[in-house]
Amino acid sequence: MAGIFKKLSANDIKITSFEAHKQYNSTDLASIGAQTASLAWSGLNKSTFTTDSKKYYQIDKLYYRNYIQERANKLELGDATYTTQERRLYQSASLLSLSQKTFGFEVQPESFELDITKGGITYNIQDDGFGNLYDTGIGKDNFPNEDNRVFYLAPVNGFKRIDLTRDYETGNDYVNDPFPLGYQRTVYDDSYFLNKVTFDGIKFEDNSLGGTKISRYSENSSDLSRVTIENRPYLNFNDEDFCISFYYDATSATNNYSTSTGVGTLSYILTKEGTQNSAPLGTQAGGNFATNVTGALDITTTPANPAYPYRVYCKIPSNGKIQVYLERFDGETSSLVSGSFYNNVLGAKHILLQKTGSKLQAYFNGVLESEEDDLTTKPCQNKADLLIFDKRNSDGSYYDGPDDWGKAFDPYQFQIWNRSMNTNEIAMISESLTGTYPIGNLFYDNGFAALTHPKYMSLFDGGTLNTLKYKNTHLITENEYQCTMTEDEFEFTTNPTARKIPSTESEDIANFATSSNFKPYITTVGLHDDDGNLLAVGKLGQPIKASSETDTTFVIRFDT
């Protein structure tokens, strides 16, 4: 069909993509196709799940479950990096689902704003451009970065093991109780460092601020209850600054102390001393064996360096206050700082102990309680594991001294940072509970906003929406085709009116069309595929006369 069709070259085609945005501002979710849900975890069999539990299960599976270990299997990876986006899902959450008709290709980052009131408090929540939601009343400045948190044990998933008689994965009760002496498992901690944590004789309970706390199993003797964190070089500190943060509800300790006869009894909170794992070769403690002796290369427990970078413990002295200590030891010199708060001040307390420069500091609820000089001058490092609830001796045994009120010590949100904090950061950590600013996530590509933080997880349950703002993103593609007609092309017409008999079957050209002055006018340009099928039509605003003296180019543009 030469003369009717002309093939386009690659240089004739230009395709350009760009984004268009539309602002939404509404107090009526139904009007924009949005809806909310209160999600709730259930340890029961899936056949009994409520709608809220089904949604929780779906959101957990798609976005949160084992996120750090299985990140490649999760959605929204383009917006998620380890250092800029946190994903932690507790036992419940509030979910806002936007309609794809309104958010289009994605919600534009840093455009989302949610204003909601519950319990007389108004919360203004925005996204940070990296998929995190934060409370503007607290802000996102003056918080430490996630990659400085070398150990974190909330525990985020502890709520799944509150009932140790039930297999939470199937929802069925255990036939043979696997935890007769409390929870015993080795898992990863909640930090991006994936520290190995071994629980022995532990139970999990709801804490007063939301989330889960760890405590000693009530039916187990205290000397068998502990949490062991496998040694790592980044958990040792010599001259480096560091910070230890956790919460503690003084209520149970107060009740225990009131009936205790052991004033001044000691309770270990976090220790790093005692023994290490090593091969018994050469002059190492543990044996002097030749390499050809059976067992010479086996890993064994040997005494660790007697120095330690930190030891955290509690006492109740004769004045009746709870005294918390941070102690360091370099093998010859020990340094310590302590702070106290009254027994009759009940509820959760935030405790932060740190080494900053040459000082040791103790903070309670964000306020500096005490400061002392760090007198250590030699290395304080060792290769011992960390222990919560206990202290290990150099012979491998554990502390067996009096610990009357310490049995009631129920800490949670354990965090170790590889740097010290300034006063603004300490205030933020104390108020935030989780130590960092995100309170949930916004999944831009799917239009989901999830409030997961323990303090915000139930905002949609009885909360009143004041306003919802966001910009959508529509991806628009501009297609441009340059159709060039040379001076010797398309000089005739197939229009029937240019024939003596106005029919396509007539071959005789009308007299007016035989003159050399006759030139056809172009009114329409069509784009066809290789099979001649019409794909697009471009209509000209006015007819254009074909030229015999110069090339003519028609530019066709359309958006898709």
Buried (B, 14 or more C-beta within 10 A) or exposed (E): EEEEEBEEEEEBEEEEEEEEEEEBEBEEBEEBBBEBBBBBBBBBEEEEBEEBBEBBBEBBEBBBBEBBEEEEEBEBEEBBEEEBBBBBBBBBBBBBBBBEEBBBBBBBBBBBBBBBEBEEEEBBBBBBBBBBBBBEEBEBEBBBEBEBBBBBBBBBBBBBBBEBEBBBEEBEEEEEEEBEBBBBEEBBBBBBBEBBBBBBBBBBEBBBBBBBBBBBBEEBEBBBBBBBBBBBEEBBBBEEBBBBBBBBBBBBBBBBBEEBEBBEBBBBBBBBBBBBBBBBBEEBBBBEBEEEEEEBEEEBBBBBBBBBBBBBBBBBEEEBBBBBBBBBBBBEBBBBBBBBBEBEBBEBBBBBBBBBEEBBBBBBBBBEBBEBEBBBEEBBBBBBBBBBBBBBEBEEEBBEEBBBBBBBBBBBBBBBBBBBBEEEBBBBBBEBBBBBBBBBBBBBBBBBBBBBBBBBBBBBBEBEBEEBBBBBBEEEEEBEBBBBBEEEEBBBBEEEEBBEEEEEEEEEBBEEBEEEEBBBEBEEBEBBEEEEEEEEEBEEEEEBEBEEEEEBEBEBEEEE
